[in-house]
Amino acid sequence: MWAAEVTIPAPSDDGTQQALYKAVDDMKEGGETYTKPESASMKAEWTGFRPNAGNEEPAPAISNEEKYKNLMDEPSRTSKTTILYLHGGAYYLCGFGTHRVAVSKLAKACNGRALLIEYRLAPQTAFPGQLLDALNAYLYLLYPPPGSLHEPVPAKDIVFAGDSAGGNLAFALLQLLLQLHRTASGTPTIPFNGVDVPIPLPAAVSANSAWLDITRSQPSIVHNAKYDYLPPATHDDAVSRFAPDAIWPPTPPRGDVFADLSMLCHPLCSPLAAKDWSGSPPLWIETGEELLTDEDAVVAARAASQGVTVVWEQYEAMPHCFAMLLPKLPNSRRCVSSWGAFCRSSVEGDLLETKGTWIAAKTGEEKVVDVEKVTEHRWEDAVEAMKEAQRRRVAGWEKEGKALPKPSL
């Protein structure tokens, strides 16, 4: 693969910060608290397929500028598709080393390229710091500052993609952009490096095993444990795992390692709670039979019911992010190929229609399913389960004598 390292500089002004703060505040239900992050520079990699490299051939000893030029000149790069990739890892793990290969495979599958960013991780950075980094990375693609390797990338050529927590971040970034559009008269603008720039929507958004409910409160968290390697979560576990002590004294108190307790049900923290997906570009949502299946299914069904084009894929008996961890399985190859084809079709203007597919584990047999009926778990019930989980965590901490602000539920 080609991997050209770059640094995304922090914007010279606070335009993206202020836009984010306003969106977070406008989407509150009341009582939520959070620490307002500032922008920061971050590392990123331009990643693409290098077809003529041998299996044991080291990376060439050339500059990042030359690597980027070679990536762009690759004959195999036949599509304008540009992936903004947001890696998974529960918001406190992973980066280039864990995701470079998988991102390269997705770039190959769409005949395009990817920008893999190393957004800030928890516990040092809490929500919405990661979302601010993602927004800055998107604007970096659209409006590159002087000295950048790339020319401006049109929004119609950009697809957001992520796995697990990165899927959360991709869908949270989409909800942030939709909120900016909902509250603007015409196309929204943000001050960015001293210029008011338009904020368009991307061509599409995609997620592999997205973590969309930070409270971990949906039925599949327990029911699908037999298929998954992730540990089933309980409310009592959450209280003990994230309760503050002398070594871990975050203020406001955290309900997860990256999110304040009062923010767990906020739609930019847990996109499952988002009421409105209308106006969204096409979505690709994939899951196995894993702990996170219900939250993915509820979002897919709700978005489809609101007129959004949704491509839904569910793989029988497959665990979390199986295509990355078990890459040689036929269904893993099918998953990555389908993901890449969706990204490319979104950019190249191919007709995309809402479609659901269930894929058998052993035979690869495919069955068409109705996306609006992929789950009997209603959105209203899912949101209530989230709020109940949040209540139980508040009650658990109060039982231990911890003084907590009460979020409005």
C-alpha positions as CSV (number, residue, x, y, z in Angstrom):
1,M,0.0,0.0,0.0
2,W,0.9,3.6,-0.2
3,A,0.9,5.5,3.1
4,A,1.8,9.2,2.9
5,E,1.8,10.9,6.4
6,V,0.5,14.4,6.7
7,T,-0.4,16.7,9.6
8,I,-3.8,18.4,9.6
9,P,-3.2,21.7,11.3
10,A,-5.6,23.2,13.8
11,P,-7.7,25.9,12.1
12,S,-6.4,29.5,12.7
13,D,-9.8,30.5,14.1
14,D,-12.5,29.0,16.3
15,G,-15.2,28.7,13.7
16,T,-15.5,25.0,13.8
17,Q,-15.5,25.0,17.6
18,Q,-18.3,27.5,17.8
19,A,-20.4,25.7,15.2
20,L,-20.0,22.4,17.1
21,Y,-20.8,24.0,20.5
22,K,-24.0,25.5,19.1
23,A,-25.1,22.2,17.5
24,V,-24.4,20.3,20.7
25,D,-26.4,22.9,22.8
26,D,-29.2,23.1,20.3
27,M,-29.7,19.3,20.3
28,K,-29.7,19.0,24.1
29,E,-32.8,18.0,26.0
30,G,-31.7,20.0,29.0
31,G,-29.2,19.5,31.8
32,E,-26.4,17.9,29.8
33,T,-22.8,19.1,30.7
34,Y,-19.6,18.7,28.8
35,T,-16.1,20.2,28.6
36,K,-15.7,22.4,25.5
37,P,-12.7,21.2,23.5
38,E,-10.4,23.3,21.5
39,S,-9.1,22.4,18.0
40,A,-5.7,20.7,17.8
41,S,-3.4,19.5,15.0
42,M,-3.6,15.8,14.2
43,K,-1.8,13.2,12.2
44,A,-3.3,11.6,9.1
45,E,-2.3,9.2,6.3
46,W,-3.2,9.2,2.7
47,T,-3.7,5.5,2.0
48,G,-4.1,3.7,-1.3
49,F,-3.4,0.4,-3.0
50,R,0.0,-0.2,-4.5
51,P,-0.5,-3.1,-6.9
52,N,3.1,-3.8,-7.9
53,A,4.7,-4.1,-4.5
54,G,6.0,-7.6,-3.4
55,N,4.8,-9.3,-0.3
56,E,8.0,-8.6,1.6
57,E,9.0,-5.4,-0.2
58,P,9.6,-2.5,2.2
59,A,8.2,0.9,1.7
60,P,10.4,3.0,-0.6
61,A,12.7,5.5,1.0
62,I,11.0,8.5,-0.5
63,S,9.3,11.6,0.9
64,N,5.7,11.7,1.8
65,E,5.1,14.1,-1.1
66,E,6.5,11.5,-3.5
67,K,4.4,8.8,-1.9
68,Y,1.3,10.9,-2.3
69,K,2.1,11.6,-6.0
70,N,2.7,7.9,-6.6
71,L,-0.6,7.1,-4.9
72,M,-2.4,9.6,-7.1
73,D,-0.7,8.4,-10.3
74,E,-1.5,4.7,-9.7
75,P,-3.2,3.3,-12.8
76,S,-5.4,1.2,-10.4
77,R,-6.9,4.4,-8.9
78,T,-9.6,4.8,-11.5
79,S,-12.2,6.5,-9.3
80,K,-12.4,10.0,-7.7
81,T,-13.8,8.3,-4.6
82,T,-12.1,9.7,-1.4
83,I,-12.8,8.0,1.9
84,L,-12.6,10.0,5.1
85,Y,-11.9,7.0,7.4
86,L,-12.5,7.2,11.1
87,H,-11.0,4.2,12.9
88,G,-12.6,2.2,15.7
89,G,-11.3,1.2,19.1
90,A,-13.9,2.3,21.7
91,Y,-12.5,5.9,21.4
92,Y,-9.4,5.0,23.4
93,L,-7.6,2.5,21.2
94,C,-6.1,2.0,17.7
95,G,-4.7,4.2,15.0
96,F,-2.5,3.8,11.9
97,G,-1.0,0.5,13.0
98,T,-4.2,-1.3,13.5
99,H,-6.2,0.1,10.6
100,R,-3.8,0.9,7.8
101,V,-4.3,-2.5,6.1
102,A,-8.0,-2.5,6.4
103,V,-8.3,1.0,5.0
104,S,-6.0,0.2,2.1
105,K,-8.3,-2.8,1.2
106,L,-11.3,-0.5,1.3
107,A,-9.5,2.0,-0.9
108,K,-8.7,-0.8,-3.3
109,A,-12.3,-2.0,-3.3
110,C,-13.6,1.4,-4.4
111,N,-10.6,2.1,-6.8
112,G,-10.0,5.3,-4.9
113,R,-8.0,6.5,-1.9
114,A,-8.5,7.2,1.8
115,L,-7.5,9.7,4.4
116,L,-7.2,7.9,7.7
117,I,-7.0,10.3,10.6
118,E,-5.7,9.9,14.1
119,Y,-8.3,11.8,16.1
120,R,-7.6,12.5,19.7
121,L,-8.4,9.6,22.1
122,A,-9.9,9.2,25.5
123,P,-9.4,9.6,28.4
124,Q,-7.3,12.7,27.7
125,T,-10.0,14.0,25.2
126,A,-13.7,13.6,25.9
127,F,-16.8,14.1,23.8
128,P,-17.1,16.2,21.6
129,G,-13.4,16.5,21.1
130,Q,-13.3,13.6,18.6
131,L,-16.2,15.0,16.7
132,L,-14.4,18.4,16.4
133,D,-11.4,16.5,15.0
134,A,-13.6,14.8,12.4
135,L,-15.2,18.0,11.4
136,N,-11.8,19.7,11.0
137,A,-10.6,16.7,8.9
138,Y,-13.6,17.0,6.6
139,L,-13.0,20.7,6.1
140,Y,-9.3,20.0,5.5
141,L,-10.3,17.8,2.6
142,L,-12.7,20.4,1.2
143,Y,-10.5,23.5,1.8
144,P,-6.9,22.5,2.2
145,P,-4.6,25.1,3.7
146,P,-1.4,26.2,2.0
147,G,1.2,23.5,2.0
148,S,-1.2,20.6,1.8
149,L,-0.4,17.6,-0.5
150,H,-3.9,17.5,-1.9
151,E,-6.0,19.8,-4.0
152,P,-9.6,20.7,-2.8
153,V,-11.7,17.5,-2.8
154,P,-15.4,18.2,-3.8
155,A,-17.9,16.9,-1.2
156,K,-19.6,14.9,-4.0
157,D,-16.4,12.8,-4.1
158,I,-16.1,12.2,-0.3
159,V,-17.6,9.2,1.6
160,F,-17.4,9.0,5.4
161,A,-16.4,5.5,6.6
162,G,-15.7,3.9,10.0
163,D,-15.9,0.8,12.1
164,S,-17.2,0.4,15.6
165,A,-16.5,3.7,17.4
166,G,-15.4,5.1,14.0
167,G,-18.9,4.2,12.8
168,N,-20.3,6.2,15.7
169,L,-18.1,9.1,14.7
170,A,-19.0,8.9,11.0
171,F,-22.8,9.0,11.9
172,A,-22.3,11.7,14.5
173,L,-20.4,13.8,12.0
174,L,-23.3,13.3,9.6
175,Q,-25.9,14.3,12.3
176,L,-23.8,17.4,13.0
177,L,-23.8,18.4,9.4
178,L,-27.5,17.7,9.1
179,Q,-28.1,19.9,12.2
180,L,-26.1,22.7,10.6
181,H,-28.3,22.4,7.5
182,R,-31.5,22.2,9.5
183,T,-30.8,25.5,11.3
184,A,-29.4,27.5,8.4
185,S,-31.3,29.5,5.8
186,G,-29.7,28.0,2.7
187,T,-26.3,26.3,2.7
188,P,-24.6,26.7,6.1
189,T,-21.2,28.3,6.4
190,I,-18.4,28.2,9.0
191,P,-15.4,30.4,9.5
192,F,-12.4,28.2,8.6
193,N,-8.9,29.6,8.5
194,G,-10.2,33.1,8.2
195,V,-12.7,32.5,5.4
196,D,-16.5,31.7,5.6
197,V,-16.8,28.4,3.8
198,P,-19.9,26.5,2.7
199,I,-20.5,23.2,4.5
200,P,-22.0,20.7,2.0
201,L,-23.0,17.1,2.8
202,P,-20.8,14.3,1.6
203,A,-21.7,11.8,-1.1
204,A,-22.5,9.1,1.4
205,V,-21.8,7.7,4.9
206,S,-20.9,4.1,5.7
207,A,-20.3,2.1,8.8
208,N,-19.0,-1.4,9.7
209,S,-20.4,-2.7,13.0
210,A,-21.1,0.8,14.2
211,W,-21.4,1.5,18.0
212,L,-24.4,3.8,18.0
213,D,-25.6,3.5,21.6
214,I,-22.9,4.4,24.1
215,T,-25.1,3.3,27.0
216,R,-24.9,-0.3,25.7
217,S,-28.5,-0.9,26.5
218,Q,-30.1,-2.7,23.6
219,P,-31.3,-6.4,23.7
220,S,-28.6,-7.7,21.4
221,I,-26.0,-6.7,23.9
222,V,-27.1,-9.8,25.8
223,H,-28.9,-12.0,23.3
224,N,-26.1,-12.1,20.7
225,A,-23.3,-12.7,23.2
226,K,-22.9,-16.3,21.9
227,Y,-21.7,-15.0,18.5
228,D,-19.4,-12.2,19.7
229,Y,-16.1,-11.8,21.4
230,L,-17.1,-8.5,22.9
231,P,-18.0,-8.8,26.6
232,P,-21.7,-8.3,27.4
233,A,-22.2,-5.0,29.3
234,T,-24.3,-4.5,32.4
235,H,-25.3,-1.3,34.1
236,D,-23.5,-2.3,37.3
237,D,-20.3,-2.9,35.3
238,A,-20.6,0.6,33.8
239,V,-21.0,2.2,37.2
240,S,-17.9,0.4,38.6
241,R,-15.8,0.9,35.4
242,F,-16.2,4.6,35.0
243,A,-16.9,5.8,38.6
244,P,-14.5,8.6,39.6
245,D,-11.9,8.1,42.2
246,A,-8.6,9.6,43.3
247,I,-6.8,8.5,40.1
248,W,-9.7,9.1,37.8
249,P,-11.3,12.4,38.9
250,P,-12.9,13.7,35.7
251,T,-15.3,16.6,36.0
252,P,-18.0,16.4,34.8
253,P,-18.2,12.7,35.7
254,R,-17.9,10.3,32.8
255,G,-20.5,7.7,31.9
256,D,-18.0,6.1,29.5
257,V,-14.3,6.6,29.2
258,F,-14.8,9.2,26.5
259,A,-18.2,10.8,27.3
260,D,-19.7,12.7,30.3
261,L,-22.5,10.8,32.0
262,S,-25.1,13.4,31.2
263,M,-24.2,13.2,27.4
264,L,-24.7,9.5,26.9
265,C,-28.2,10.0,25.3
266,H,-27.3,13.0,23.2
267,P,-27.7,12.3,19.5
268,L,-24.2,13.5,18.7
269,C,-22.8,11.1,21.3
270,S,-25.2,8.2,20.7
271,P,-26.6,8.6,17.1
272,L,-29.2,6.0,17.9
273,A,-31.0,8.8,19.8
274,A,-31.2,11.0,16.7
275,K,-34.8,11.8,15.8
276,D,-34.3,12.9,12.2
277,W,-32.2,11.5,9.3
278,S,-34.2,13.2,6.5
279,G,-32.0,14.9,4.0
280,S,-29.2,12.4,4.6
281,P,-27.1,11.2,1.7
282,P,-27.1,7.4,1.1
283,L,-26.1,5.2,4.1
284,W,-24.4,1.8,4.1
285,I,-24.8,-0.1,7.4
286,E,-23.3,-3.5,8.0
287,T,-23.6,-5.8,11.1
288,G,-23.1,-9.4,12.0
289,E,-25.1,-11.1,14.7
290,E,-23.2,-9.2,17.4
291,L,-23.7,-7.2,20.5
292,L,-24.3,-4.0,18.5
293,T,-26.8,-5.4,15.9
294,D,-30.0,-3.9,17.5
295,E,-28.7,-0.4,17.5
296,D,-27.5,-0.6,13.9
297,A,-30.8,-2.1,12.8
298,V,-32.9,0.6,14.6
299,V,-31.0,3.4,12.9
300,A,-31.2,1.7,9.5
301,A,-35.0,1.2,9.8
302,R,-35.6,4.7,11.1
303,A,-33.5,6.4,8.3
304,A,-35.2,4.3,5.6
305,S,-38.6,5.2,7.0
306,Q,-37.7,8.8,6.6
307,G,-36.9,8.5,3.0
308,V,-33.1,8.0,3.2
309,T,-31.5,5.5,0.8
310,V,-30.1,2.8,3.1
311,V,-28.1,-0.3,2.0
312,W,-28.3,-2.8,4.9
313,E,-26.3,-5.9,5.2
314,Q,-26.4,-8.5,8.0
315,Y,-24.1,-11.5,8.2
316,E,-25.3,-14.6,10.0
317,A,-23.4,-15.6,13.2
318,M,-20.6,-13.1,12.5
319,P,-18.9,-11.2,15.4
320,H,-18.0,-7.5,15.7
321,C,-16.0,-6.2,12.8
322,F,-15.5,-9.7,11.4
323,A,-14.3,-8.6,8.0
324,M,-11.3,-6.9,9.6
325,L,-10.4,-9.7,12.0
326,L,-11.2,-12.7,9.8
327,P,-10.2,-11.2,6.4
328,K,-9.8,-14.5,4.5
329,L,-13.4,-15.7,5.0
330,P,-15.4,-15.5,1.8
331,N,-18.1,-13.4,3.6
332,S,-15.3,-11.0,4.8
333,R,-14.2,-10.5,1.2
334,R,-17.8,-10.1,0.1
335,C,-18.3,-7.5,2.9
336,V,-15.3,-5.3,1.9
337,S,-16.1,-5.7,-1.8
338,S,-19.7,-4.5,-1.2
339,W,-18.5,-1.6,1.0
340,G,-16.1,-0.4,-1.7
341,A,-18.8,-0.8,-4.4
342,F,-21.2,1.3,-2.4
343,C,-18.6,4.1,-1.9
344,R,-17.7,4.1,-5.5
345,S,-21.3,4.1,-6.7
346,S,-22.2,7.0,-4.4
347,V,-19.5,9.1,-5.9
348,E,-19.9,8.1,-9.5
349,G,-23.6,8.7,-9.6
350,D,-24.8,5.2,-10.0
351,L,-28.4,4.7,-9.0
352,L,-28.6,3.5,-5.4
353,E,-31.8,2.1,-3.9
354,T,-32.7,1.1,-0.4
355,K,-32.0,-2.6,-0.1
356,G,-31.5,-5.1,2.7
357,T,-29.6,-8.3,2.4
358,W,-29.1,-11.2,4.9
359,I,-26.0,-13.4,4.2
360,A,-25.7,-16.9,5.4
361,A,-22.5,-17.8,7.3
362,K,-21.6,-21.2,5.7
363,T,-23.1,-21.0,2.3
364,G,-23.1,-17.3,1.5
365,E,-26.7,-17.6,0.4
366,E,-28.3,-14.2,0.2
367,K,-31.9,-13.2,1.1
368,V,-33.5,-9.9,0.5
369,V,-35.0,-8.2,3.6
370,D,-37.1,-5.1,4.1
371,V,-34.9,-2.5,5.6
372,E,-37.8,-0.8,7.4
373,K,-38.6,-4.2,9.0
374,V,-35.1,-5.5,9.9
375,T,-36.0,-5.2,13.6
376,E,-39.1,-5.3,15.7
377,H,-37.3,-3.2,18.3
378,R,-38.9,0.3,17.9
379,W,-36.8,3.5,18.0
380,E,-38.9,4.8,20.8
381,D,-38.2,1.7,22.9
382,A,-34.5,1.9,22.1
383,V,-34.3,5.5,23.3
384,E,-36.2,4.7,26.5
385,A,-33.8,1.8,27.1
386,M,-30.9,4.3,26.7
387,K,-32.5,6.7,29.2
388,E,-33.1,3.9,31.7
389,A,-29.5,2.8,31.5
390,Q,-28.4,6.4,32.1
391,R,-30.8,6.6,35.1
392,R,-29.4,3.4,36.6
393,R,-25.8,4.7,36.3
394,V,-26.8,7.9,38.0
395,A,-28.5,6.0,40.8
396,G,-25.5,3.6,41.1
397,W,-23.1,6.4,41.6
398,E,-25.4,8.2,44.1
399,K,-25.6,5.0,46.0
400,E,-21.9,5.0,46.4
401,G,-22.1,8.5,47.8
402,K,-21.0,10.3,44.7
403,A,-22.6,13.7,44.0
404,L,-23.6,13.9,40.4
405,P,-25.5,16.5,38.4
406,K,-28.9,15.0,37.3
407,P,-29.4,15.1,33.5
408,S,-32.8,15.9,32.3
409,L,-34.4,12.6,31.1
